[in-house]
Amino acid sequence: MIAAYILIQAEPGKAATVAAALRDVPGVSETTSVAGPYDVIARAPTPDIDELGKLGKLAASRIQALDGVRRTLTCTVVHL
């Protein structure tokens, strides 16, 4: 199993709305509102590396199109 975390900067006052909307995005397994430079973190597990590539397209199209999303950064989980 491969996973990625998608760090999301939201427009002011929109973090809760973004977190709720992410729960309906296919491929996103959980969301959490956080304090710091990013406002929401979403976890997206994938079964293999090919699906991870599709995840990048998901972030670019579906997540960035959500109302209140300002910027995203996708971080792949690595097991050291």
N, CA, C and O atoms as a GROMACS GRO file, in nm:
protein
  320
    1MET      N    1   0.085  -0.118   0.000
    1MET     CA    2   0.000   0.000   0.000
    1MET      C    3   0.089   0.124   0.000
    1MET      O    4   0.183   0.133   0.079
    2ILE      N    5   0.060   0.216  -0.086
    2ILE     CA    6   0.128   0.344  -0.096
    2ILE      C    7   0.028   0.450  -0.054
    2ILE      O    8  -0.091   0.438  -0.083
    3ALA      N    9   0.075   0.552   0.014
    3ALA     CA   10  -0.015   0.658   0.057
    3ALA      C   11   0.050   0.793   0.033
    3ALA      O   12   0.172   0.804   0.020
    4ALA      N   13  -0.033   0.893   0.028
    4ALA     CA   14   0.014   1.031   0.016
    4ALA      C   15  -0.070   1.118   0.108
    4ALA      O   16  -0.188   1.091   0.133
    5TYR      N   17  -0.007   1.221   0.156
    5TYR     CA   18  -0.078   1.324   0.231
    5TYR      C   19  -0.086   1.447   0.143
    5TYR      O   20   0.013   1.487   0.081
    6ILE      N   21  -0.203   1.506   0.137
    6ILE     CA   22  -0.224   1.626   0.057
    6ILE      C   23  -0.244   1.741   0.155
    6ILE      O   24  -0.342   1.745   0.229
    7LEU      N   25  -0.149   1.833   0.155
    7LEU     CA   26  -0.153   1.949   0.244
    7LEU      C   27  -0.225   2.061   0.170
    7LEU      O   28  -0.195   2.090   0.054
    8ILE      N   29  -0.321   2.122   0.237
    8ILE     CA   30  -0.408   2.218   0.169
    8ILE      C   31  -0.411   2.350   0.243
    8ILE      O   32  -0.436   2.355   0.364
    9GLN      N   33  -0.385   2.457   0.171
    9GLN     CA   34  -0.404   2.591   0.223
    9GLN      C   35  -0.543   2.636   0.179
    9GLN      O   36  -0.576   2.630   0.060
   10ALA      N   37  -0.622   2.680   0.275
   10ALA     CA   38  -0.759   2.724   0.245
   10ALA      C   39  -0.770   2.875   0.255
   10ALA      O   40  -0.690   2.941   0.320
   11GLU      N   41  -0.872   2.927   0.190
   11GLU     CA   42  -0.904   3.069   0.205
   11GLU      C   43  -0.943   3.094   0.351
   11GLU      O   44  -0.994   3.003   0.417
   12PRO      N   45  -0.920   3.213   0.403
   12PRO     CA   46  -0.955   3.241   0.542
   12PRO      C   47  -1.101   3.206   0.573
   12PRO      O   48  -1.192   3.244   0.500
   13GLY      N   49  -1.120   3.132   0.681
   13GLY     CA   50  -1.254   3.093   0.724
   13GLY      C   51  -1.314   2.976   0.651
   13GLY      O   52  -1.429   2.940   0.677
   14LYS      N   53  -1.240   2.913   0.559
   14LYS     CA   54  -1.295   2.805   0.477
   14LYS      C   55  -1.241   2.666   0.510
   14LYS      O   56  -1.278   2.570   0.444
   15ALA      N   57  -1.154   2.652   0.611
   15ALA     CA   58  -1.091   2.523   0.640
   15ALA      C   59  -1.194   2.414   0.669
   15ALA      O   60  -1.183   2.303   0.616
   16ALA      N   61  -1.294   2.443   0.751
   16ALA     CA   62  -1.395   2.342   0.785
   16ALA      C   63  -1.476   2.302   0.662
   16ALA      O   64  -1.509   2.184   0.645
   17THR      N   65  -1.507   2.397   0.577
   17THR     CA   66  -1.582   2.368   0.455
   17THR      C   67  -1.500   2.281   0.361
   17THR      O   68  -1.553   2.187   0.301
   18VAL      N   69  -1.372   2.312   0.347
   18VAL     CA   70  -1.284   2.233   0.260
   18VAL      C   71  -1.270   2.091   0.315
   18VAL      O   72  -1.280   1.994   0.239
   19ALA      N   73  -1.248   2.078   0.446
   19ALA     CA   74  -1.233   1.945   0.507
   19ALA      C   75  -1.358   1.861   0.485
   19ALA      O   76  -1.348   1.742   0.455
   20ALA      N   77  -1.474   1.921   0.499
   20ALA     CA   78  -1.600   1.848   0.479
   20ALA      C   79  -1.616   1.807   0.332
   20ALA      O   80  -1.658   1.694   0.304
   21ALA      N   81  -1.583   1.895   0.240
   21ALA     CA   82  -1.597   1.864   0.097
   21ALA      C   83  -1.500   1.754   0.055
   21ALA      O   84  -1.533   1.674  -0.033
   22LEU      N   85  -1.383   1.749   0.115
   22LEU     CA   86  -1.285   1.646   0.080
   22LEU      C   87  -1.334   1.506   0.112
   22LEU      O   88  -1.292   1.410   0.047
   23ARG      N   89  -1.420   1.493   0.209
   23ARG     CA   90  -1.471   1.360   0.247
   23ARG      C   91  -1.551   1.295   0.134
   23ARG      O   92  -1.570   1.174   0.134
   24ASP      N   93  -1.596   1.375   0.040
   24ASP     CA   94  -1.673   1.323  -0.073
   24ASP      C   95  -1.587   1.300  -0.198
   24ASP      O   96  -1.638   1.256  -0.301
   25VAL      N   97  -1.457   1.330  -0.189
   25VAL     CA   98  -1.368   1.312  -0.305
   25VAL      C   99  -1.320   1.167  -0.308
   25VAL      O  100  -1.260   1.120  -0.211
   26PRO      N  101  -1.343   1.095  -0.417
   26PRO     CA  102  -1.296   0.956  -0.426
   26PRO      C  103  -1.145   0.949  -0.408
   26PRO      O  104  -1.070   1.030  -0.464
   27GLY      N  105  -1.100   0.852  -0.329
   27GLY     CA  106  -0.958   0.834  -0.305
   27GLY      C  107  -0.909   0.894  -0.176
   27GLY      O  108  -0.803   0.856  -0.126
   28VAL      N  109  -0.985   0.988  -0.120
   28VAL     CA  110  -0.947   1.049   0.008
   28VAL      C  111  -1.008   0.967   0.120
   28VAL      O  112  -1.130   0.950   0.128
   29SER      N  113  -0.922   0.915   0.209
   29SER     CA  114  -0.971   0.828   0.316
   29SER      C  115  -0.999   0.903   0.446
   29SER      O  116  -1.082   0.859   0.525
   30GLU      N  117  -0.929   1.014   0.470
   30GLU     CA  118  -0.955   1.092   0.590
   30GLU      C  119  -0.905   1.234   0.572
   30GLU      O  120  -0.817   1.260   0.490
   31THR      N  121  -0.962   1.325   0.649
   31THR     CA  122  -0.921   1.465   0.646
   31THR      C  123  -0.912   1.515   0.789
   31THR      O  124  -0.983   1.470   0.878
   32THR      N  125  -0.822   1.611   0.810
   32THR     CA  126  -0.803   1.670   0.941
   32THR      C  127  -0.772   1.818   0.924
   32THR      O  128  -0.692   1.856   0.839
   33SER      N  129  -0.835   1.900   1.006
   33SER     CA  130  -0.800   2.042   1.010
   33SER      C  131  -0.682   2.058   1.104
   33SER      O  132  -0.678   1.996   1.211
   34VAL      N  133  -0.585   2.140   1.065
   34VAL     CA  134  -0.464   2.158   1.145
   34VAL      C  135  -0.430   2.307   1.154
   34VAL      O  136  -0.481   2.389   1.078
   35ALA      N  137  -0.342   2.340   1.249
   35ALA     CA  138  -0.290   2.476   1.261
   35ALA      C  139  -0.150   2.479   1.202
   35ALA      O  140  -0.076   2.381   1.212
   36GLY      N  141  -0.114   2.588   1.142
   36GLY     CA  142   0.019   2.602   1.082
   36GLY      C  143   0.008   2.659   0.943
   36GLY      O  144  -0.093   2.722   0.909
   37PRO      N  145   0.110   2.639   0.861
   37PRO     CA  146   0.108   2.696   0.726
   37PRO      C  147   0.002   2.634   0.635
   37PRO      O  148  -0.040   2.696   0.537
   38TYR      N  149  -0.043   2.513   0.669
   38TYR     CA  150  -0.152   2.449   0.595
   38TYR      C  151  -0.271   2.438   0.689
   38TYR      O  152  -0.254   2.434   0.811
   39ASP      N  153  -0.390   2.432   0.632
   39ASP     CA  154  -0.512   2.433   0.711
   39ASP      C  155  -0.580   2.297   0.721
   39ASP      O  156  -0.647   2.268   0.819
   40VAL      N  157  -0.562   2.215   0.618
   40VAL     CA  158  -0.626   2.083   0.612
   40VAL      C  159  -0.525   1.983   0.557
   40VAL      O  160  -0.448   2.015   0.466
   41ILE      N  161  -0.526   1.862   0.613
   41ILE     CA  162  -0.445   1.753   0.559
   41ILE      C  163  -0.539   1.640   0.523
   41ILE      O  164  -0.624   1.600   0.602
   42ALA      N  165  -0.524   1.589   0.401
   42ALA     CA  166  -0.603   1.475   0.355
   42ALA      C  167  -0.510   1.356   0.333
   42ALA      O  168  -0.399   1.373   0.283
   43ARG      N  169  -0.555   1.237   0.369
   43ARG     CA  170  -0.478   1.115   0.344
   43ARG      C  171  -0.542   1.041   0.229
   43ARG      O  172  -0.664   1.026   0.223
   44ALA      N  173  -0.458   0.994   0.136
   44ALA     CA  174  -0.509   0.922   0.019
   44ALA      C  175  -0.424   0.798  -0.003
   44ALA      O  176  -0.314   0.808  -0.058
   45PRO      N  177  -0.471   0.681   0.038
   45PRO     CA  178  -0.397   0.558   0.012
   45PRO      C  179  -0.421   0.509  -0.130
   45PRO      O  180  -0.528   0.528  -0.187
   46THR      N  181  -0.319   0.444  -0.187
   46THR     CA  182  -0.332   0.385  -0.320
   46THR      C  183  -0.269   0.246  -0.317
   46THR      O  184  -0.175   0.223  -0.241
   47PRO      N  185  -0.318   0.154  -0.398
   47PRO     CA  186  -0.265   0.018  -0.395
   47PRO      C  187  -0.128   0.003  -0.461
   47PRO      O  188  -0.053  -0.089  -0.427
   48ASP      N  189  -0.094   0.092  -0.554
   48ASP     CA  190   0.035   0.076  -0.624
   48ASP      C  191   0.081   0.210  -0.681
   48ASP      O  192   0.011   0.310  -0.672
   49ILE      N  193   0.200   0.209  -0.738
   49ILE     CA  194   0.262   0.332  -0.789
   49ILE      C  195   0.185   0.392  -0.906
   49ILE      O  196   0.185   0.514  -0.922
   50ASP      N  197   0.119   0.310  -0.986
   50ASP     CA  198   0.040   0.364  -1.097
   50ASP      C  199  -0.077   0.448  -1.046
   50ASP      O  200  -0.107   0.554  -1.100
   51GLU      N  201  -0.140   0.399  -0.941
   51GLU     CA  202  -0.251   0.473  -0.883
   51GLU      C  203  -0.202   0.602  -0.817
   51GLU      O  204  -0.275   0.701  -0.811
   52LEU      N  205  -0.078   0.601  -0.769
   52LEU     CA  206  -0.021   0.722  -0.710
   52LEU      C  207  -0.012   0.832  -0.814
   52LEU      O  208  -0.036   0.949  -0.784
   53GLY      N  209   0.024   0.797  -0.937
   53GLY     CA  210   0.028   0.895  -1.045
   53GLY      C  211  -0.109   0.955  -1.072
   53GLY      O  212  -0.121   1.075  -1.098
   54LYS      N  213  -0.211   0.872  -1.065
   54LYS     CA  214  -0.348   0.922  -1.084
   54LYS      C  215  -0.387   1.015  -0.970
   54LYS      O  216  -0.466   1.108  -0.988
   55LEU      N  217  -0.332   0.988  -0.852
   55LEU     CA  218  -0.361   1.073  -0.736
   55LEU      C  219  -0.316   1.216  -0.762
   55LEU      O  220  -0.384   1.311  -0.722
   56GLY      N  221  -0.202   1.232  -0.827
   56GLY     CA  222  -0.154   1.366  -0.860
   56GLY      C  223  -0.253   1.442  -0.947
   56GLY      O  224  -0.275   1.562  -0.929
   57LYS      N  225  -0.313   1.371  -1.041
   57LYS     CA  226  -0.415   1.433  -1.126
   57LYS      C  227  -0.540   1.466  -1.046
   57LYS      O  228  -0.605   1.568  -1.069
   58LEU      N  229  -0.572   1.380  -0.949
   58LEU     CA  230  -0.688   1.404  -0.862
   58LEU      C  231  -0.667   1.534  -0.785
   58LEU      O  232  -0.757   1.618  -0.779
   59ALA      N  233  -0.549   1.549  -0.727
   59ALA     CA  234  -0.521   1.670  -0.650
   59ALA      C  235  -0.529   1.794  -0.738
   59ALA      O  236  -0.584   1.897  -0.698
   60ALA      N  237  -0.475   1.783  -0.858
   60ALA     CA  238  -0.472   1.898  -0.948
   60ALA      C  239  -0.611   1.935  -0.998
   60ALA      O  240  -0.640   2.053  -1.018
   61SER      N  241  -0.696   1.839  -1.018
   61SER     CA  242  -0.826   1.870  -1.077
   61SER      C  243  -0.938   1.882  -0.973
   61SER      O  244  -0.997   1.989  -0.959
   62ARG      N  245  -0.966   1.775  -0.901
   62ARG     CA  246  -1.082   1.774  -0.810
   62ARG      C  247  -1.059   1.857  -0.684
   62ARG      O  248  -1.145   1.936  -0.646
   63ILE      N  249  -0.946   1.839  -0.620
   63ILE     CA  250  -0.924   1.906  -0.492
   63ILE      C  251  -0.900   2.054  -0.511
   63ILE      O  252  -0.957   2.136  -0.439
   64GLN      N  253  -0.816   2.091  -0.606
   64GLN     CA  254  -0.789   2.232  -0.626
   64GLN      C  255  -0.912   2.308  -0.677
   64GLN      O  256  -0.917   2.430  -0.666
   65ALA      N  257  -1.009   2.238  -0.731
   65ALA     CA  258  -1.131   2.302  -0.779
   65ALA      C  259  -1.233   2.326  -0.668
   65ALA      O  260  -1.333   2.396  -0.689
   66LEU      N  261  -1.210   2.269  -0.550
   66LEU     CA  262  -1.306   2.287  -0.440
   66LEU      C  263  -1.309   2.432  -0.395
   66LEU      O  264  -1.207   2.500  -0.391
   67ASP      N  265  -1.428   2.478  -0.362
   67ASP     CA  266  -1.445   2.614  -0.312
   67ASP      C  267  -1.364   2.632  -0.184
   67ASP      O  268  -1.380   2.555  -0.089
   68GLY      N  269  -1.279   2.732  -0.181
   68GLY     CA  270  -1.202   2.763  -0.062
   68GLY      C  271  -1.059   2.711  -0.064
   68GLY      O  272  -0.981   2.746   0.025
   69VAL      N  273  -1.023   2.629  -0.162
   69VAL     CA  274  -0.887   2.578  -0.170
   69VAL      C  275  -0.799   2.681  -0.239
   69VAL      O  276  -0.828   2.726  -0.350
   70ARG      N  277  -0.692   2.718  -0.172
   70ARG     CA  278  -0.598   2.816  -0.228
   70ARG      C  279  -0.479   2.747  -0.294
   70ARG      O  280  -0.438   2.785  -0.404
   71ARG      N  281  -0.422   2.644  -0.227
   71ARG     CA  282  -0.303   2.577  -0.278
   71ARG      C  283  -0.293   2.437  -0.218
   71ARG      O  284  -0.340   2.414  -0.106
   72THR      N  285  -0.232   2.343  -0.292
   72THR     CA  286  -0.211   2.207  -0.239
   72THR      C  287  -0.065   2.167  -0.257
   72THR      O  288   0.007   2.218  -0.344
   73LEU      N  289  -0.023   2.073  -0.173
   73LEU     CA  290   0.109   2.013  -0.183
   73LEU      C  291   0.092   1.865  -0.150
   73LEU      O  292   0.045   1.831  -0.041
   74THR      N  293   0.128   1.777  -0.243
   74THR     CA  294   0.112   1.632  -0.222
   74THR      C  295   0.245   1.573  -0.180
   74THR      O  296   0.347   1.592  -0.246
   75CYS      N  297   0.243   1.500  -0.068
   75CYS     CA  298   0.364   1.438  -0.010
   75CYS      C  299   0.344   1.288  -0.006
   75CYS      O  300   0.253   1.238   0.061
   76THR      N  301   0.428   1.215  -0.076
   76THR     CA  302   0.422   1.068  -0.077
   76THR      C  303   0.486   1.014   0.050
   76THR      O  304   0.591   1.061   0.093
   77VAL      N  305   0.422   0.916   0.110
   77VAL     CA  306   0.477   0.851   0.228
   77VAL      C  307   0.588   0.756   0.185
   77VAL      O  308   0.570   0.676   0.094
   78VAL      N  309   0.703   0.766   0.252
   78VAL     CA  310   0.814   0.675   0.226
   78VAL      C  311   0.846   0.600   0.354
   78VAL      O  312   0.842   0.658   0.463
   79HIS      N  313   0.876   0.475   0.342
   79HIS     CA  314   0.910   0.392   0.458
   79HIS      C  315   1.060   0.372   0.458
   79HIS      O  316   1.114   0.301   0.372
   80LEU      N  317   1.127   0.433   0.553
   80LEU     CA  318   1.274   0.426   0.560
   80LEU      C  319   1.319   0.311   0.646
   80LEU      O  320   1.439   0.290   0.664
   0.00000   0.00000   0.00000
